């Protein structure tokens, strides 16, 4: 008990020194006219300004702050396009911001452009975008352009449509028909069902590997990663292969690679596999009831860096935590003693692997997740790529702090050498501890979380006072 109190005091003192209220502004008058459903922060990297947009079904209002915390602009009663039901992305061009919308079935697209300087806005009710025998994969905002990524239902082709404030400016086809996409028995398999996978599991997840991620997010068969103008798609629908497709969104070029997962044999029934990209490494996991192989590859040439193996009859030598099970049928938290129980639970569930860096450490988590209710938090109706583009990471945070799982966490240096010691707290741990210590920030109204410069900003609305507050967390 004494140790727990000392630890709590240390964590609390660390948190109080690492966070501060950055700015607060009153939006009570605006909320009397409309109560927003969503809040959307847009960081203008050209001038380091932060635009905060609040939306409901019909209108938008917003405030603009500079890096010195000064309110330098506001706008009210911006009308949303008539068929604009879902916000799919936002871009900026100097002082003009453009928000893009789709209808519910993703067949109609519209936009509204606005200026904090003039207070004017312009609505484009129809962007005249048609999809022919395609299914939308995701929306991507990069370099002040919106990309709508889709896949042909009949051919092995990915299509990217690029939009600016002037509308559709380019359509690019990435023809993968010459690539060897095969299943576990090496028979040809189409791209479209490969990406969307088994409907009983999470099919596609957009991952920001610069923040901590939950196993619930990273156990998806298909994951999308963004880096500058490059989009990388990984797929683990089949246990034998990890597929990696990289698209250059500024040109029509792409690369295609596949590796056979270490540990795979064709007589493993009920095996499970997945992968994760962190910085310059591809991490893979392949598990059966008896063994687990975890490997790291160079992304440049897909050369194998190192493999770690787990046997059901032996202790796990490279773990830095107990085998933790959260959310079990009888106990909310348990520690499993036997490796065999760990392998059985993760092999028969939704296996995943995730990694993040903290100072000179690389923390890797292996396991499987069980999703629990995330009620009480406002979720922004962004397309997932819009989330990545603006550092809006509330969904990742909520998933990280609410996912139940069976897992181990492991500590390495950047060369994958195992290190002894405790797993350090990450930024999400710190923010969650701050929320728990400050009740007004837990289950808050219009909550958002995004990254500005090198810090995290937590947004929170106090209905009693009418004030919206941005709290800054330093790394």
C-alpha positions in Angstrom: 0.0 0.0 0.0 2.8 2.4 0.9 4.5 1.6 -2.4 1.3 2.3 -4.3 0.9 5.7 -2.6 4.5 6.7 -3.4 4.0 5.6 -7.0 0.7 7.6 -7.2 2.4 10.7 -5.8 5.2 10.4 -8.3 2.9 10.0 -11.3 0.7 12.9 -10.2 3.6 15.2 -9.7 4.9 14.3 -13.1 1.5 14.9 -14.7 1.0 18.3 -13.1 4.3 19.5 -14.3 3.8 18.1 -17.8 0.4 19.6 -18.6 -1.1 23.1 -18.6 -4.2 24.8 -19.7 -3.2 26.3 -23.0 -6.2 28.4 -23.8 -9.9 28.7 -23.0 -12.7 30.4 -24.9 -16.4 30.9 -24.3 -18.8 29.4 -26.8 -22.0 29.7 -24.7 -23.7 32.2 -27.1 -23.0 30.0 -30.1 -24.2 26.8 -28.3 -27.5 28.6 -27.5 -28.2 28.8 -31.2 -26.9 25.3 -32.0 -25.4 22.6 -29.8 -22.6 21.0 -31.8 -22.3 17.2 -32.3 -18.7 17.3 -33.2 -15.5 19.4 -32.8 -12.8 19.3 -35.5 -9.4 20.9 -34.9 -7.3 21.8 -38.0 -3.7 22.7 -37.5 -2.4 25.0 -40.2 1.2 24.0 -40.5 2.0 27.0 -42.8 1.4 29.6 -40.1 1.1 27.4 -36.9 -2.5 28.5 -36.4 -5.2 26.3 -34.9 -8.8 26.4 -36.3 -11.5 24.9 -34.1 -14.7 24.0 -36.0 -17.9 23.0 -34.2 -20.6 21.4 -36.3 -24.1 20.0 -36.0 -26.3 18.7 -38.8 -26.9 22.1 -40.5 -24.3 24.7 -39.6 -20.7 25.3 -38.5 -19.0 27.9 -36.2 -15.4 28.2 -35.5 -12.5 30.1 -33.8 -8.9 30.7 -35.0 -6.0 31.0 -32.6 -2.3 31.8 -33.3 0.7 30.1 -31.7 0.7 32.9 -29.0 -2.8 31.7 -27.9 -4.5 34.8 -29.3 -7.9 34.7 -30.8 -7.4 36.1 -34.2 -10.7 35.2 -36.0 -14.1 33.7 -35.6 -16.9 32.7 -37.9 -20.6 31.8 -37.4 -23.6 30.3 -39.2 -21.7 28.6 -41.9 -24.2 26.5 -43.7 -23.4 22.8 -44.4 -24.3 21.5 -47.9 -27.8 19.9 -48.0 -26.5 16.4 -48.6 -23.5 16.8 -46.3 -24.0 14.2 -43.6 -20.5 13.0 -42.9 -17.4 15.2 -42.7 -14.6 13.3 -44.6 -11.7 15.8 -44.5 -10.6 19.4 -44.4 -7.8 21.4 -46.1 -6.5 24.9 -46.0 -5.0 27.4 -48.5 -3.5 30.3 -46.7 -6.5 31.9 -45.0 -9.2 29.8 -46.7 -10.4 26.5 -45.2 -12.4 23.9 -47.1 -14.4 21.2 -45.5 -15.6 18.1 -47.5 -18.7 16.1 -46.9 -20.4 13.0 -48.2 -23.9 11.6 -47.9 -24.5 8.5 -45.8 -24.1 6.0 -48.6 -20.9 7.7 -50.0 -22.4 8.4 -53.4 -22.6 12.2 -53.3 -19.8 14.7 -52.3 -20.0 18.4 -51.5 -17.9 21.1 -49.8 -17.9 24.5 -48.1 -15.0 26.9 -48.2 -14.8 29.7 -45.6 -12.6 32.6 -44.5 -12.1 33.7 -40.9 -10.7 37.0 -42.3 -13.8 38.0 -44.4 -16.4 35.9 -42.6 -17.7 34.7 -46.0 -18.3 31.1 -47.1 -19.0 29.4 -50.4 -21.0 26.1 -50.8 -20.4 23.6 -53.6 -23.4 21.3 -53.4 -22.1 18.7 -55.9 -18.5 17.9 -56.7 -19.6 15.6 -59.6 -17.7 12.5 -58.5 -18.9 9.1 -59.9 -17.7 5.7 -58.9 -18.0 2.9 -61.4 -18.1 -0.6 -60.0 -15.9 0.5 -57.1 -16.0 0.4 -53.3 -14.5 3.3 -51.3 -11.6 2.1 -49.1 -10.9 5.4 -47.1 -10.5 9.1 -47.3 -7.0 10.6 -47.0 -6.0 14.2 -46.4 -2.4 15.0 -47.1 -0.5 18.1 -48.2 -3.7 20.1 -48.4 -5.4 17.7 -50.8 -8.2 15.2 -50.2 -7.7 11.7 -51.7 -10.6 9.4 -52.0 -9.2 5.9 -52.2 -11.3 3.2 -53.8 -10.9 -0.3 -55.2 -12.4 -1.9 -58.3 -14.9 -4.7 -57.6 -13.9 -6.5 -60.8 -10.2 -5.7 -61.4 -7.1 -5.6 -59.3 -7.0 -1.8 -59.4 -6.8 0.9 -56.7 -8.0 4.3 -57.6 -7.1 7.6 -56.0 -9.2 10.8 -56.7 -7.5 14.0 -55.6 -9.5 17.1 -54.6 -8.6 20.6 -53.7 -10.7 23.7 -53.0 -11.2 23.8 -56.8 -12.8 20.3 -56.8 -11.6 17.1 -58.5 -8.2 17.7 -60.1 -6.8 14.2 -60.8 -7.7 10.5 -60.9 -4.9 8.0 -60.6 -5.2 4.2 -61.3 -2.8 1.8 -59.6 -3.0 -1.5 -61.6 -1.9 -4.5 -59.5 -3.2 -7.1 -61.9 0.4 -8.3 -62.7 1.2 -8.9 -59.0 1.1 -12.3 -57.3 -1.8 -12.1 -54.9 -2.5 -15.6 -53.7 -4.1 -17.4 -50.8 -2.6 -20.0 -48.4 -2.5 -22.7 -51.1 -1.1 -20.2 -53.6 -4.2 -19.8 -55.8 -4.9 -16.4 -57.3 -7.0 -14.2 -55.1 -8.7 -10.9 -56.1 -7.6 -7.6 -54.5 -11.1 -6.4 -53.5 -12.0 -9.3 -51.1 -8.4 -9.3 -50.0 -8.7 -5.8 -48.6 -12.1 -6.1 -47.0 -11.5 -9.6 -45.6 -13.7 -11.6 -43.3 -16.8 -9.5 -42.3 -16.7 -11.1 -38.8 -13.5 -9.2 -38.0 -12.4 -5.6 -38.3 -11.5 -5.3 -42.0 -9.7 -2.0 -42.4 -8.1 0.2 -39.9 -6.1 3.4 -40.3 -3.1 3.5 -38.0 -1.0 6.4 -36.8 2.1 4.6 -35.7 3.5 7.8 -34.1 1.1 7.4 -31.1 0.3 4.4 -28.9 -2.2 2.0 -30.5 -4.4 -0.6 -29.0 -4.5 -4.3 -30.0 -8.1 -3.7 -31.0 -7.0 -1.4 -33.8 -4.0 -3.3 -34.9 -5.7 -6.7 -35.2 -7.5 -5.6 -38.4 -6.6 -7.7 -41.5 -5.9 -4.6 -43.5 -4.1 -1.6 -42.1 -3.3 1.8 -43.8 -0.3 3.9 -42.8 0.4 7.5 -44.0 3.9 9.0 -44.4 4.2 12.3 -46.4 2.7 11.6 -49.8 3.0 7.8 -49.4 0.2 5.4 -48.4 1.3 1.9 -47.3 -1.3 -0.8 -47.1 -0.6 -4.1 -45.2 -2.7 -7.2 -45.4 -2.9 -10.4 -43.3 -6.0 -12.1 -44.5 -4.0 -15.3 -45.1 -1.7 -16.6 -42.4 1.0 -17.6 -44.9 1.7 -14.1 -46.3 2.0 -10.5 -45.2 1.3 -8.3 -48.2 2.7 -4.7 -48.3 1.4 -2.2 -51.0 2.9 1.3 -51.1 1.3 4.0 -53.2 2.9 7.3 -54.2 -0.1 9.6 -54.2 1.7 12.3 -56.2 2.3 9.9 -59.1 1.0 6.7 -60.6 3.9 4.6 -59.1 3.6 1.9 -56.5 5.5 -1.0 -55.0 4.2 -4.5 -54.1 5.9 -6.9 -51.7 5.0 -10.1 -49.9 6.8 -12.2 -47.3 6.1 -15.6 -45.9 5.5 -15.3 -42.2 8.2 -16.9 -40.1 7.0 -20.0 -38.4 4.4 -20.8 -41.1 3.9 -24.4 -42.2 1.0 -25.7 -44.3 -0.2 -28.2 -41.6 -1.1 -25.5 -39.0 -4.9 -25.5 -38.7 -6.3 -22.7 -36.6 -3.1 -20.6 -36.7 -3.3 -16.8 -36.5 -1.1 -13.9 -37.9 -0.9 -10.2 -38.2 1.6 -7.3 -38.7 2.5 -3.7 -37.8 4.6 -1.0 -39.3 6.7 1.2 -37.0 9.0 3.7 -38.6 11.4 1.8 -40.8 10.4 -1.7 -39.6 7.8 -4.2 -40.5 6.8 -6.4 -37.5 5.0 -9.7 -38.0 3.5 -12.2 -35.6 2.5 -15.8 -36.3 1.0 -18.0 -33.6 -0.3 -21.6 -33.1 -1.3 -23.4 -30.0 2.3 -24.6 -29.6 4.5 -21.8 -30.9 4.7 -18.1 -31.7 7.1 -16.3 -34.0 7.6 -12.6 -33.8 9.9 -11.1 -36.5 11.2 -7.7 -37.6 12.1 -6.7 -41.2 13.6 -3.7 -42.8 11.0 -1.8 -44.8 13.6 -0.7 -47.4 14.5 -4.2 -48.7 12.3 -6.5 -46.5 15.5 -8.1 -45.1 14.9 -10.1 -41.9 16.4 -8.3 -38.9 15.6 -10.7 -36.1 13.1 -13.4 -35.0 11.9 -14.2 -31.5 10.2 -17.5 -30.7 7.9 -18.6 -27.9 7.3 -22.3 -27.0 4.3 -23.4 -25.0 6.5 -25.3 -22.6 9.0 -22.6 -21.9 9.1 -19.2 -20.1 8.9 -16.1 -22.3 12.4 -14.7 -22.0 11.9 -11.3 -23.7 8.8 -10.0 -21.9 8.9 -7.1 -19.4 5.5 -7.6 -18.0 3.5 -10.6 -16.7 1.1 -12.2 -19.1 -1.9 -9.9 -18.5 -5.5 -10.7 -19.1 -8.0 -7.9 -18.8 -11.7 -8.3 -19.3 -12.1 -12.0 -18.5 -15.4 -13.6 -17.8 -14.7 -13.8 -14.0 -11.9 -11.4 -13.3 -11.3 -7.9 -14.8 -7.6 -8.4 -14.3 -5.5 -11.6 -14.1 -2.0 -12.6 -14.6 -1.5 -15.9 -16.4 1.4 -18.1 -15.3 1.6 -20.6 -18.2 2.9 -19.7 -21.7 0.5 -22.4 -23.1 -2.5 -20.4 -21.8 -1.2 -17.3 -23.4 -0.8 -19.0 -26.8 -4.2 -20.6 -26.6 -6.0 -17.4 -25.8 -4.3 -15.3 -28.5 -4.4 -17.9 -31.2 -8.1 -18.4 -30.8 -8.9 -14.7 -30.7 -8.1 -11.6 -32.8 -4.3 -11.5 -32.7 -2.3 -8.3 -33.0 1.0 -6.6 -32.5 1.7 -2.9 -31.8 4.8 -0.8 -31.1 5.7 2.7 -30.1 9.0 4.6 -29.3 9.7 6.4 -26.0 13.1 8.2 -25.9 15.6 5.4 -26.8 13.2 2.6 -26.1 11.0 0.5 -28.4 8.0 -1.0 -26.7 6.3 -3.9 -28.5 3.1 -5.5 -27.3 1.9 -8.9 -28.5 -1.5 -10.3 -27.8 -5.2 -10.3 -28.7 -8.0 -7.9 -27.9 -11.6 -7.9 -26.7 -13.5 -4.8 -27.5 -15.6 -3.2 -24.8 -18.1 -0.4 -24.8 -16.7 3.1 -25.4 -19.9 4.9 -24.5 -19.8 8.5 -23.2 -17.3 10.0 -25.6 -18.1 12.1 -28.6 -16.6 10.6 -31.7 -15.9 12.9 -34.6 -17.5 12.0 -37.9 -14.2 12.2 -39.8 -13.2 9.7 -42.4 -10.3 7.9 -40.8 -7.6 9.6 -43.0 -8.8 13.0 -41.9 -8.1 11.9 -38.4 -4.5 11.0 -39.3 -3.9 14.1 -41.4 -4.6 16.5 -38.5 -3.4 14.5 -35.6 -6.9 14.0 -34.3 -6.3 10.9 -32.3 -9.3 10.7 -30.0 -10.4 7.4 -31.5 -6.9 5.9 -31.0 -6.9 7.2 -27.4 -10.3 5.9 -26.6 -9.5 2.5 -28.1 -6.1 2.4 -26.2 -7.7 3.2 -22.8 -10.8 0.9 -23.2 -9.6 -2.2 -25.0 -9.5 -5.4 -23.0 -6.8 -7.8 -24.0 -4.5 -10.7 -23.3 -1.0 -9.4 -23.8 2.7 -9.1 -23.0 4.8 -6.0 -23.4 8.4 -6.1 -24.3 11.2 -3.5 -24.1 13.9 -3.3 -26.8 16.5 -0.8 -28.1 16.2 0.3 -31.7 18.3 -2.6 -32.9 15.8 -5.1 -31.4 18.1 -6.0 -28.5 16.0 -6.9 -25.5 16.3 -4.7 -22.4 15.5 -5.3 -18.8 13.4 -2.8 -16.8 9.9 -1.5 -16.5 7.7 -0.4 -19.4 7.6 3.4 -19.3 4.4 5.4 -19.3 3.5 6.8 -22.7 1.6 10.0 -23.5 -1.8 8.2 -23.5 -1.2 6.8 -20.1 -0.4 10.3 -18.8 -3.5 11.8 -20.4 -5.7 9.1 -19.0 -4.3 9.6 -15.5 -4.9 13.3 -15.8 -8.6 12.6 -16.8 -9.0 10.3 -13.9 -7.7 12.9 -11.5 -9.9 15.7 -13.0 -13.4 14.5 -13.3 -14.5 17.3 -15.5 -12.2 15.9 -18.2 -13.6 12.4 -18.0 -16.6 11.6 -20.2 -16.5 15.2 -21.3 -18.7 17.0 -23.8 -17.2 17.7 -27.3 -13.9 16.1 -26.3 -11.1 16.0 -28.9 -7.4 15.1 -28.8 -4.8 16.2 -31.4 -1.1 17.0 -31.8 0.2 20.5 -32.3 3.9 21.0 -32.9 5.4 18.4 -30.4 2.6 18.4 -27.8 -0.7 16.8 -27.4 -3.8 19.0 -26.9 -6.9 17.7 -25.1 -10.1 19.7 -25.9 -13.0 19.8 -23.4 -16.3 21.7 -23.2 -17.8 22.6 -19.8 -21.5 23.0 -20.3 -21.9 24.7 -16.9 -19.5 27.6 -17.7 -19.8 27.6 -21.5 -16.0 27.5 -21.8 -14.1 25.3 -24.2 -10.6 24.5 -23.0 -7.4 23.2 -24.7 -5.0 21.5 -22.3 -1.5 21.0 -23.4 0.5 17.9 -22.6 4.3 17.9 -23.2 6.1 14.7 -24.1 
